[in-house]
Amino acid sequence: MRVGSLIPVSLMGGTLLAVLAWNDVLPGGWTLRGWITPHAEREALEQAEYSAGRMVQIEELCANAQPGAIAFLGSSTIERFPLAELFPDKNCLNLGIGNESTSALIDRLERSVPVGIAGAVLYVGSIDFRDQHRRPEGIAALAGEILDQLRAGSPELPLALIGVLPEQSMDASFVSELGQVNAVLLALCHERGCAFVATARPPITDASGSLNPEMAADRLHLGPEGYSHLARWLTEDGGALGQLLQTD
């Protein structure tokens, strides 16, 4: 009788521990959720939750944006971009969402760009290339759709497209594949009359064509010095958009 009475208590205690772990109050939540939710499905859910939270911030930025802002759109390379530090006194809006695909950006584009922007910087293709294994032509088609939408009401709007960045320790075939992606993006910019800012060059790349560890924060992302070079290239190679970012 006494043993039987302990069983419900034990079950309740185990259930409570499981609930606390699931919600990351106790360690082990990631492992526990992994037993129940497939990894890809879990990643998609977490990305959706992150994107939704970031969109709240972006919509607030857009609602309070002053006319003549320069919109920065794209994935984590944009979200991490220290715009206020590298473009002081410029009206820059960071509208990036980490780990976002180009098609996801298209879906939110109308809500993410305030009326009356002076120009836009776009970084797309990295997630499509690395995670979705999309062909270069497919990446360019999606990027072209964004460029067209941005210019729908203003055909002369200054635009700059940043080339897809390398990652650390790429082999020769990976470097070649990335080069093909950037080649079609360059061709797209020539066709659309936009600036293309190449990133596959020293000092951001090392001798092998991979991301230079001295320019990196981790395997995939730029560090402070890398961003400093990217900001300079934007002003030098960004055409009319680059002129907007230059110091007076």
C-alpha atoms as an extended CHARMM CRD file, in Angstrom:
* protein
*
       248  EXT
         1         1  MET       CA              0.0000000000        0.0000000000        0.0000000000  PROA      1               0.0000000000
         2         2  ARG       CA              2.7720000000        2.3610000000        0.9230000000  PROA      2               0.0000000000
         3         3  VAL       CA              4.7580000000        1.4300000000       -2.2230000000  PROA      3               0.0000000000
         4         4  GLY       CA              1.6890000000        1.8920000000       -4.3830000000  PROA      4               0.0000000000
         5         5  SER       CA              1.0810000000        5.3210000000       -2.9370000000  PROA      5               0.0000000000
         6         6  LEU       CA              4.5970000000        6.3650000000       -3.9000000000  PROA      6               0.0000000000
         7         7  ILE       CA              4.1490000000        5.5490000000       -7.5800000000  PROA      7               0.0000000000
         8         8  PRO       CA              1.9060000000        8.5280000000       -8.4580000000  PROA      8               0.0000000000
         9         9  VAL       CA              4.2260000000       10.8380000000       -6.5360000000  PROA      9               0.0000000000
        10        10  SER       CA              7.2130000000        9.4740000000       -8.4480000000  PROA      10              0.0000000000
        11        11  LEU       CA              5.4190000000        9.9220000000      -11.7460000000  PROA      11              0.0000000000
        12        12  MET       CA              4.4380000000       13.4600000000      -10.8560000000  PROA      12              0.0000000000
        13        13  GLY       CA              8.0100000000       14.2650000000       -9.9100000000  PROA      13              0.0000000000
        14        14  GLY       CA              9.3270000000       12.8120000000      -13.1450000000  PROA      14              0.0000000000
        15        15  THR       CA              6.7540000000       14.7230000000      -15.1610000000  PROA      15              0.0000000000
        16        16  LEU       CA              7.6700000000       17.9580000000      -13.4270000000  PROA      16              0.0000000000
        17        17  LEU       CA             11.3770000000       17.4310000000      -14.1280000000  PROA      17              0.0000000000
        18        18  ALA       CA             10.6000000000       16.6880000000      -17.7680000000  PROA      18              0.0000000000
        19        19  VAL       CA              8.5040000000       19.8600000000      -18.1170000000  PROA      19              0.0000000000
        20        20  LEU       CA             11.2290000000       21.9840000000      -16.5230000000  PROA      20              0.0000000000
        21        21  ALA       CA             13.8770000000       20.4680000000      -18.7900000000  PROA      21              0.0000000000
        22        22  TRP       CA             11.7050000000       20.9090000000      -21.8920000000  PROA      22              0.0000000000
        23        23  ASN       CA             11.3950000000       24.6280000000      -21.1360000000  PROA      23              0.0000000000
        24        24  ASP       CA             15.1520000000       24.9410000000      -20.4310000000  PROA      24              0.0000000000
        25        25  VAL       CA             14.6560000000       25.6150000000      -16.7130000000  PROA      25              0.0000000000
        26        26  LEU       CA             16.7400000000       22.4890000000      -16.0750000000  PROA      26              0.0000000000
        27        27  PRO       CA             19.5490000000       21.1370000000      -18.2960000000  PROA      27              0.0000000000
        28        28  GLY       CA             18.7050000000       18.5980000000      -20.9700000000  PROA      28              0.0000000000
        29        29  GLY       CA             15.9230000000       20.3780000000      -22.8240000000  PROA      29              0.0000000000
        30        30  TRP       CA             17.6520000000       20.1900000000      -26.2040000000  PROA      30              0.0000000000
        31        31  THR       CA             18.2060000000       16.4450000000      -25.8280000000  PROA      31              0.0000000000
        32        32  LEU       CA             14.6870000000       15.8110000000      -24.5600000000  PROA      32              0.0000000000
        33        33  ARG       CA             13.1000000000       17.7290000000      -27.4080000000  PROA      33              0.0000000000
        34        34  GLY       CA             15.3600000000       15.8760000000      -29.8240000000  PROA      34              0.0000000000
        35        35  TRP       CA             13.8250000000       12.5550000000      -28.7680000000  PROA      35              0.0000000000
        36        36  ILE       CA             10.3590000000       13.8000000000      -29.6270000000  PROA      36              0.0000000000
        37        37  THR       CA             10.7560000000       16.3690000000      -32.4110000000  PROA      37              0.0000000000
        38        38  PRO       CA             12.8790000000       15.5990000000      -35.5000000000  PROA      38              0.0000000000
        39        39  HSD       CA             15.9640000000       17.8090000000      -35.6970000000  PROA      39              0.0000000000
        40        40  ALA       CA             15.0020000000       19.5470000000      -38.9760000000  PROA      40              0.0000000000
        41        41  GLU       CA             11.4860000000       20.2160000000      -37.7410000000  PROA      41              0.0000000000
        42        42  ARG       CA             12.8300000000       21.6100000000      -34.4830000000  PROA      42              0.0000000000
        43        43  GLU       CA             15.2750000000       23.8950000000      -36.2910000000  PROA      43              0.0000000000
        44        44  ALA       CA             12.4760000000       25.1860000000      -38.5220000000  PROA      44              0.0000000000
        45        45  LEU       CA             10.2940000000       25.9090000000      -35.5020000000  PROA      45              0.0000000000
        46        46  GLU       CA             13.0890000000       27.7250000000      -33.6760000000  PROA      46              0.0000000000
        47        47  GLN       CA             13.8950000000       29.7580000000      -36.7900000000  PROA      47              0.0000000000
        48        48  ALA       CA             10.2290000000       30.7130000000      -37.1630000000  PROA      48              0.0000000000
        49        49  GLU       CA             10.0990000000       31.8290000000      -33.5400000000  PROA      49              0.0000000000
        50        50  TYR       CA             13.3100000000       33.8260000000      -33.8900000000  PROA      50              0.0000000000
        51        51  SER       CA             12.1790000000       35.4480000000      -37.1490000000  PROA      51              0.0000000000
        52        52  ALA       CA              8.8310000000       36.4030000000      -35.6210000000  PROA      52              0.0000000000
        53        53  GLY       CA             10.5640000000       38.1250000000      -32.7170000000  PROA      53              0.0000000000
        54        54  ARG       CA             12.9590000000       39.9140000000      -35.0190000000  PROA      54              0.0000000000
        55        55  MET       CA             10.0640000000       41.0470000000      -37.2460000000  PROA      55              0.0000000000
        56        56  VAL       CA              8.5020000000       42.8250000000      -34.2670000000  PROA      56              0.0000000000
        57        57  GLN       CA             11.7150000000       44.8510000000      -33.9650000000  PROA      57              0.0000000000
        58        58  ILE       CA             11.9150000000       45.4730000000      -37.7170000000  PROA      58              0.0000000000
        59        59  GLU       CA              8.3240000000       46.6540000000      -37.9940000000  PROA      59              0.0000000000
        60        60  GLU       CA              8.9640000000       49.0660000000      -35.1310000000  PROA      60              0.0000000000
        61        61  LEU       CA             12.0690000000       50.3760000000      -36.9040000000  PROA      61              0.0000000000
        62        62  CYS       CA             10.0920000000       50.8660000000      -40.0940000000  PROA      62              0.0000000000
        63        63  ALA       CA              7.2370000000       52.6090000000      -38.2890000000  PROA      63              0.0000000000
        64        64  ASN       CA              9.6770000000       55.1160000000      -36.7840000000  PROA      64              0.0000000000
        65        65  ALA       CA             11.9910000000       55.4770000000      -39.7990000000  PROA      65              0.0000000000
        66        66  GLN       CA             12.8030000000       58.9400000000      -41.0540000000  PROA      66              0.0000000000
        67        67  PRO       CA             12.6090000000       59.6270000000      -44.8210000000  PROA      67              0.0000000000
        68        68  GLY       CA             15.8490000000       59.0270000000      -46.6700000000  PROA      68              0.0000000000
        69        69  ALA       CA             16.9200000000       55.9540000000      -44.7020000000  PROA      69              0.0000000000
        70        70  ILE       CA             19.2490000000       53.3610000000      -46.2050000000  PROA      70              0.0000000000
        71        71  ALA       CA             17.8060000000       49.8710000000      -45.7350000000  PROA      71              0.0000000000
        72        72  PHE       CA             20.1270000000       46.9130000000      -45.0760000000  PROA      72              0.0000000000
        73        73  LEU       CA             18.3950000000       43.6210000000      -45.8740000000  PROA      73              0.0000000000
        74        74  GLY       CA             19.5820000000       40.0250000000      -45.5920000000  PROA      74              0.0000000000
        75        75  SER       CA             20.5880000000       37.2550000000      -43.2350000000  PROA      75              0.0000000000
        76        76  SER       CA             22.9800000000       37.1510000000      -40.2600000000  PROA      76              0.0000000000
        77        77  THR       CA             25.7830000000       39.0490000000      -42.0300000000  PROA      77              0.0000000000
        78        78  ILE       CA             23.4000000000       42.0100000000      -42.1470000000  PROA      78              0.0000000000
        79        79  GLU       CA             21.8920000000       41.5330000000      -38.6980000000  PROA      79              0.0000000000
        80        80  ARG       CA             25.4090000000       41.4970000000      -37.1810000000  PROA      80              0.0000000000
        81        81  PHE       CA             26.5860000000       44.5120000000      -39.2320000000  PROA      81              0.0000000000
        82        82  PRO       CA             27.6490000000       47.3050000000      -36.8050000000  PROA      82              0.0000000000
        83        83  LEU       CA             26.0780000000       50.0210000000      -38.9510000000  PROA      83              0.0000000000
        84        84  ALA       CA             26.0450000000       52.8140000000      -36.3620000000  PROA      84              0.0000000000
        85        85  GLU       CA             29.7540000000       52.3060000000      -35.7160000000  PROA      85              0.0000000000
        86        86  LEU       CA             30.8850000000       52.0250000000      -39.3310000000  PROA      86              0.0000000000
        87        87  PHE       CA             28.4940000000       54.5540000000      -40.8820000000  PROA      87              0.0000000000
        88        88  PRO       CA             28.1810000000       57.1950000000      -38.1560000000  PROA      88              0.0000000000
        89        89  ASP       CA             25.6450000000       59.9370000000      -38.7360000000  PROA      89              0.0000000000
        90        90  LYS       CA             24.0910000000       57.9530000000      -41.5960000000  PROA      90              0.0000000000
        91        91  ASN       CA             20.4250000000       57.0150000000      -41.4940000000  PROA      91              0.0000000000
        92        92  CYS       CA             20.9040000000       53.2340000000      -41.7460000000  PROA      92              0.0000000000
        93        93  LEU       CA             18.2250000000       50.6930000000      -40.8690000000  PROA      93              0.0000000000
        94        94  ASN       CA             19.3240000000       47.1720000000      -39.9470000000  PROA      94              0.0000000000
        95        95  LEU       CA             16.5030000000       44.9830000000      -41.2740000000  PROA      95              0.0000000000
        96        96  GLY       CA             18.4060000000       41.6830000000      -41.2910000000  PROA      96              0.0000000000
        97        97  ILE       CA             17.2540000000       38.3710000000      -39.8470000000  PROA      97              0.0000000000
        98        98  GLY       CA             19.8310000000       35.7070000000      -39.0410000000  PROA      98              0.0000000000
        99        99  ASN       CA             19.6790000000       32.4010000000      -40.9350000000  PROA      99              0.0000000000
       100       100  GLU       CA             16.9730000000       33.6810000000      -43.2550000000  PROA      100             0.0000000000
       101       101  SER       CA             16.6570000000       32.3210000000      -46.7960000000  PROA      101             0.0000000000
       102       102  THR       CA             16.0560000000       34.5480000000      -49.7940000000  PROA      102             0.0000000000
       103       103  SER       CA             12.5310000000       33.2170000000      -50.2970000000  PROA      103             0.0000000000
       104       104  ALA       CA             11.7330000000       34.0380000000      -46.6460000000  PROA      104             0.0000000000
       105       105  LEU       CA             12.9850000000       37.5810000000      -47.1960000000  PROA      105             0.0000000000
       106       106  ILE       CA             10.7220000000       37.8810000000      -50.2350000000  PROA      106             0.0000000000
       107       107  ASP       CA              7.7560000000       36.8290000000      -48.1040000000  PROA      107             0.0000000000
       108       108  ARG       CA              8.3930000000       39.6110000000      -45.5730000000  PROA      108             0.0000000000
       109       109  LEU       CA              9.7930000000       42.2660000000      -47.8860000000  PROA      109             0.0000000000
       110       110  GLU       CA              6.6880000000       44.4260000000      -48.0920000000  PROA      110             0.0000000000
       111       111  ARG       CA              6.5300000000       44.6720000000      -44.2780000000  PROA      111             0.0000000000
       112       112  SER       CA             10.2770000000       45.2370000000      -43.9390000000  PROA      112             0.0000000000
       113       113  VAL       CA             10.9410000000       48.3010000000      -46.0660000000  PROA      113             0.0000000000
       114       114  PRO       CA              9.6000000000       51.6880000000      -45.0140000000  PROA      114             0.0000000000
       115       115  VAL       CA              8.2830000000       54.1910000000      -47.5190000000  PROA      115             0.0000000000
       116       116  GLY       CA             10.7410000000       56.7980000000      -48.7620000000  PROA      116             0.0000000000
       117       117  ILE       CA             14.0670000000       54.9790000000      -48.4240000000  PROA      117             0.0000000000
       118       118  ALA       CA             17.0450000000       56.5470000000      -50.2020000000  PROA      118             0.0000000000
       119       119  GLY       CA             18.5950000000       53.2090000000      -51.1710000000  PROA      119             0.0000000000
       120       120  ALA       CA             19.1110000000       49.6120000000      -50.0870000000  PROA      120             0.0000000000
       121       121  VAL       CA             21.9460000000       47.1590000000      -49.4420000000  PROA      121             0.0000000000
       122       122  LEU       CA             21.1070000000       43.4990000000      -50.0110000000  PROA      122             0.0000000000
       123       123  TYR       CA             22.9040000000       40.3540000000      -48.8290000000  PROA      123             0.0000000000
       124       124  VAL       CA             21.2350000000       37.1330000000      -49.9640000000  PROA      124             0.0000000000
       125       125  GLY       CA             22.1790000000       33.6660000000      -51.1900000000  PROA      125             0.0000000000
       126       126  SER       CA             24.2910000000       32.3390000000      -48.3300000000  PROA      126             0.0000000000
       127       127  ILE       CA             21.5520000000       30.2200000000      -46.7180000000  PROA      127             0.0000000000
       128       128  ASP       CA             20.2240000000       29.1460000000      -50.1200000000  PROA      128             0.0000000000
       129       129  PHE       CA             23.6820000000       28.0090000000      -51.2080000000  PROA      129             0.0000000000
       130       130  ARG       CA             24.9470000000       26.3770000000      -48.0170000000  PROA      130             0.0000000000
       131       131  ASP       CA             21.8160000000       24.9320000000      -46.4340000000  PROA      131             0.0000000000
       132       132  GLN       CA             19.3010000000       24.5740000000      -49.2410000000  PROA      132             0.0000000000
       133       133  HSD       CA             21.8210000000       23.6390000000      -51.9600000000  PROA      133             0.0000000000
       134       134  ARG       CA             20.0430000000       25.8520000000      -54.4610000000  PROA      134             0.0000000000
       135       135  ARG       CA             21.6240000000       26.2560000000      -57.8890000000  PROA      135             0.0000000000
       136       136  PRO       CA             23.3090000000       29.6030000000      -58.7280000000  PROA      136             0.0000000000
       137       137  GLU       CA             20.6550000000       30.4480000000      -61.3160000000  PROA      137             0.0000000000
       138       138  GLY       CA             17.9050000000       29.8640000000      -58.7630000000  PROA      138             0.0000000000
       139       139  ILE       CA             19.6310000000       32.1060000000      -56.2410000000  PROA      139             0.0000000000
       140       140  ALA       CA             19.9960000000       34.8490000000      -58.8420000000  PROA      140             0.0000000000
       141       141  ALA       CA             16.3310000000       34.5640000000      -59.8160000000  PROA      141             0.0000000000
       142       142  LEU       CA             15.2370000000       35.1140000000      -56.2140000000  PROA      142             0.0000000000
       143       143  ALA       CA             17.6890000000       37.9830000000      -55.7430000000  PROA      143             0.0000000000
       144       144  GLY       CA             16.3830000000       39.5600000000      -58.9400000000  PROA      144             0.0000000000
       145       145  GLU       CA             12.8380000000       39.3730000000      -57.6090000000  PROA      145             0.0000000000
       146       146  ILE       CA             13.8830000000       41.3480000000      -54.5370000000  PROA      146             0.0000000000
       147       147  LEU       CA             15.7300000000       43.9580000000      -56.5940000000  PROA      147             0.0000000000
       148       148  ASP       CA             12.6870000000       44.3770000000      -58.8210000000  PROA      148             0.0000000000
       149       149  GLN       CA             10.3450000000       44.7540000000      -55.8630000000  PROA      149             0.0000000000
       150       150  LEU       CA             12.5950000000       47.3570000000      -54.2570000000  PROA      150             0.0000000000
       151       151  ARG       CA             12.5620000000       49.4000000000      -57.4450000000  PROA      151             0.0000000000
       152       152  ALA       CA              8.8950000000       48.8670000000      -58.2570000000  PROA      152             0.0000000000
       153       153  GLY       CA              7.9340000000       52.3960000000      -57.2160000000  PROA      153             0.0000000000
       154       154  SER       CA             11.3170000000       54.0230000000      -57.8180000000  PROA      154             0.0000000000
       155       155  PRO       CA             13.1790000000       52.7180000000      -60.9120000000  PROA      155             0.0000000000
       156       156  GLU       CA             16.3350000000       54.6830000000      -60.1170000000  PROA      156             0.0000000000
       157       157  LEU       CA             16.5950000000       53.6620000000      -56.4610000000  PROA      157             0.0000000000
       158       158  PRO       CA             20.2840000000       53.0940000000      -55.6070000000  PROA      158             0.0000000000
       159       159  LEU       CA             20.9000000000       49.4370000000      -54.8060000000  PROA      159             0.0000000000
       160       160  ALA       CA             23.9890000000       47.4370000000      -53.8800000000  PROA      160             0.0000000000
       161       161  LEU       CA             24.2010000000       43.6520000000      -53.6990000000  PROA      161             0.0000000000
       162       162  ILE       CA             26.9360000000       42.1610000000      -51.5060000000  PROA      162             0.0000000000
       163       163  GLY       CA             28.5630000000       38.9970000000      -52.8460000000  PROA      163             0.0000000000
       164       164  VAL       CA             28.1160000000       35.7980000000      -50.8320000000  PROA      164             0.0000000000
       165       165  LEU       CA             30.9110000000       35.5400000000      -48.2940000000  PROA      165             0.0000000000
       166       166  PRO       CA             33.2150000000       32.5280000000      -48.0630000000  PROA      166             0.0000000000
       167       167  GLU       CA             33.5560000000       30.4190000000      -44.9360000000  PROA      167             0.0000000000
       168       168  GLN       CA             36.6860000000       29.1300000000      -43.2540000000  PROA      168             0.0000000000
       169       169  SER       CA             38.5570000000       26.0310000000      -44.4810000000  PROA      169             0.0000000000
       170       170  MET       CA             36.7830000000       25.6040000000      -47.8170000000  PROA      170             0.0000000000
       171       171  ASP       CA             38.1760000000       23.0450000000      -50.2290000000  PROA      171             0.0000000000
       172       172  ALA       CA             38.8930000000       23.9180000000      -53.8620000000  PROA      172             0.0000000000
       173       173  SER       CA             35.5800000000       22.5760000000      -55.1670000000  PROA      173             0.0000000000
       174       174  PHE       CA             33.6140000000       24.5890000000      -52.6050000000  PROA      174             0.0000000000
       175       175  VAL       CA             35.5300000000       27.7460000000      -53.5140000000  PROA      175             0.0000000000
       176       176  SER       CA             34.6980000000       27.0850000000      -57.1760000000  PROA      176             0.0000000000
       177       177  GLU       CA             30.9880000000       26.5550000000      -56.4410000000  PROA      177             0.0000000000
       178       178  LEU       CA             30.8230000000       29.7690000000      -54.4480000000  PROA      178             0.0000000000
       179       179  GLY       CA             32.5530000000       31.5530000000      -57.3130000000  PROA      179             0.0000000000
       180       180  GLN       CA             29.7860000000       30.3900000000      -59.6500000000  PROA      180             0.0000000000
       181       181  VAL       CA             27.1280000000       31.8090000000      -57.3260000000  PROA      181             0.0000000000
       182       182  ASN       CA             28.8420000000       35.1700000000      -57.1760000000  PROA      182             0.0000000000
       183       183  ALA       CA             29.3840000000       35.1880000000      -60.9480000000  PROA      183             0.0000000000
       184       184  VAL       CA             25.6510000000       34.9180000000      -61.6360000000  PROA      184             0.0000000000
       185       185  LEU       CA             24.9130000000       37.5600000000      -58.9850000000  PROA      185             0.0000000000
       186       186  LEU       CA             27.4110000000       39.8880000000      -60.6580000000  PROA      186             0.0000000000
       187       187  ALA       CA             25.7250000000       39.2880000000      -64.0080000000  PROA      187             0.0000000000
       188       188  LEU       CA             22.3490000000       40.0120000000      -62.4230000000  PROA      188             0.0000000000
       189       189  CYS       CA             23.6050000000       43.3520000000      -61.1120000000  PROA      189             0.0000000000
       190       190  HSD       CA             24.9270000000       44.3120000000      -64.5360000000  PROA      190             0.0000000000
       191       191  GLU       CA             21.5430000000       43.4390000000      -66.0190000000  PROA      191             0.0000000000
       192       192  ARG       CA             19.5870000000       45.3860000000      -63.3990000000  PROA      192             0.0000000000
       193       193  GLY       CA             21.9300000000       48.3710000000      -63.1690000000  PROA      193             0.0000000000
       194       194  CYS       CA             22.8530000000       47.7250000000      -59.5320000000  PROA      194             0.0000000000
       195       195  ALA       CA             26.2180000000       47.7990000000      -57.8030000000  PROA      195             0.0000000000
       196       196  PHE       CA             27.8690000000       44.4920000000      -56.9200000000  PROA      196             0.0000000000
       197       197  VAL       CA             30.2710000000       44.4960000000      -53.9730000000  PROA      197             0.0000000000
       198       198  ALA       CA             32.6160000000       41.5140000000      -54.2600000000  PROA      198             0.0000000000
       199       199  THR       CA             33.6590000000       39.8390000000      -51.0160000000  PROA      199             0.0000000000
       200       200  ALA       CA             35.7770000000       36.9520000000      -52.3340000000  PROA      200             0.0000000000
       201       201  ARG       CA             39.0210000000       38.9350000000      -52.2030000000  PROA      201             0.0000000000
       202       202  PRO       CA             41.8160000000       39.6710000000      -49.7660000000  PROA      202             0.0000000000
       203       203  PRO       CA             42.0200000000       40.4520000000      -46.9510000000  PROA      203             0.0000000000
       204       204  ILE       CA             38.6110000000       38.8830000000      -46.2370000000  PROA      204             0.0000000000
       205       205  THR       CA             39.7750000000       35.7720000000      -48.0910000000  PROA      205             0.0000000000
       206       206  ASP       CA             43.0370000000       33.9410000000      -47.5110000000  PROA      206             0.0000000000
       207       207  ALA       CA             45.2780000000       32.4280000000      -50.1850000000  PROA      207             0.0000000000
       208       208  SER       CA             42.9510000000       29.4230000000      -50.6230000000  PROA      208             0.0000000000
       209       209  GLY       CA             39.8480000000       31.5650000000      -51.1760000000  PROA      209             0.0000000000
       210       210  SER       CA             38.4070000000       30.7260000000      -47.7490000000  PROA      210             0.0000000000
       211       211  LEU       CA             37.3750000000       33.2160000000      -45.0900000000  PROA      211             0.0000000000
       212       212  ASN       CA             40.5050000000       34.6030000000      -43.4620000000  PROA      212             0.0000000000
       213       213  PRO       CA             40.4380000000       33.6530000000      -39.7500000000  PROA      213             0.0000000000
       214       214  GLU       CA             41.8990000000       37.0630000000      -38.9000000000  PROA      214             0.0000000000
       215       215  MET       CA             38.7760000000       38.6670000000      -40.4270000000  PROA      215             0.0000000000
       216       216  ALA       CA             36.3000000000       36.2580000000      -38.8540000000  PROA      216             0.0000000000
       217       217  ALA       CA             34.2520000000       35.9870000000      -35.6760000000  PROA      217             0.0000000000
       218       218  ASP       CA             33.5830000000       32.2950000000      -36.3340000000  PROA      218             0.0000000000
       219       219  ARG       CA             33.5400000000       29.8240000000      -39.2380000000  PROA      219             0.0000000000
       220       220  LEU       CA             30.8580000000       31.7360000000      -41.1590000000  PROA      220             0.0000000000
       221       221  HSD       CA             30.7740000000       35.3210000000      -39.9450000000  PROA      221             0.0000000000
       222       222  LEU       CA             32.9120000000       38.4110000000      -40.1660000000  PROA      222             0.0000000000
       223       223  GLY       CA             34.5890000000       39.8980000000      -37.1350000000  PROA      223             0.0000000000
       224       224  PRO       CA             35.1450000000       43.6320000000      -36.5080000000  PROA      224             0.0000000000
       225       225  GLU       CA             38.0700000000       43.9630000000      -38.9220000000  PROA      225             0.0000000000
       226       226  GLY       CA             36.2150000000       42.0420000000      -41.6190000000  PROA      226             0.0000000000
       227       227  TYR       CA             33.2180000000       44.3470000000      -41.2840000000  PROA      227             0.0000000000
       228       228  SER       CA             35.5220000000       47.3520000000      -41.4960000000  PROA      228             0.0000000000
       229       229  HSD       CA             36.7520000000       46.1880000000      -44.9090000000  PROA      229             0.0000000000
       230       230  LEU       CA             33.2180000000       45.3670000000      -46.0680000000  PROA      230             0.0000000000
       231       231  ALA       CA             32.0210000000       48.8440000000      -45.0870000000  PROA      231             0.0000000000
       232       232  ARG       CA             34.8950000000       50.4250000000      -47.0050000000  PROA      232             0.0000000000
       233       233  TRP       CA             34.1480000000       48.3100000000      -50.0880000000  PROA      233             0.0000000000
       234       234  LEU       CA             30.5100000000       49.3630000000      -49.9160000000  PROA      234             0.0000000000
       235       235  THR       CA             31.4810000000       53.0300000000      -50.0710000000  PROA      235             0.0000000000
       236       236  GLU       CA             34.0810000000       52.4480000000      -52.8050000000  PROA      236             0.0000000000
       237       237  ASP       CA             32.2730000000       49.9200000000      -55.0240000000  PROA      237             0.0000000000
       238       238  GLY       CA             28.6390000000       50.5360000000      -54.1420000000  PROA      238             0.0000000000
       239       239  GLY       CA             27.9800000000       53.0490000000      -56.9170000000  PROA      239             0.0000000000
       240       240  ALA       CA             25.2370000000       55.5500000000      -56.1360000000  PROA      240             0.0000000000
       241       241  LEU       CA             24.4170000000       53.6280000000      -52.9670000000  PROA      241             0.0000000000
       242       242  GLY       CA             28.0340000000       53.8010000000      -51.8690000000  PROA      242             0.0000000000
       243       243  GLN       CA             27.9880000000       57.5650000000      -52.3130000000  PROA      243             0.0000000000
       244       244  LEU       CA             25.1210000000       57.7770000000      -49.8420000000  PROA      244             0.0000000000
       245       245  LEU       CA             27.2740000000       56.0250000000      -47.2510000000  PROA      245             0.0000000000
       246       246  GLN       CA             30.4100000000       58.0890000000      -47.7660000000  PROA      246             0.0000000000
       247       247  THR       CA             31.4470000000       60.5050000000      -45.0500000000  PROA      247             0.0000000000
       248       248  ASP       CA             30.6750000000       64.0980000000      -45.9510000000  PROA      248             0.0000000000
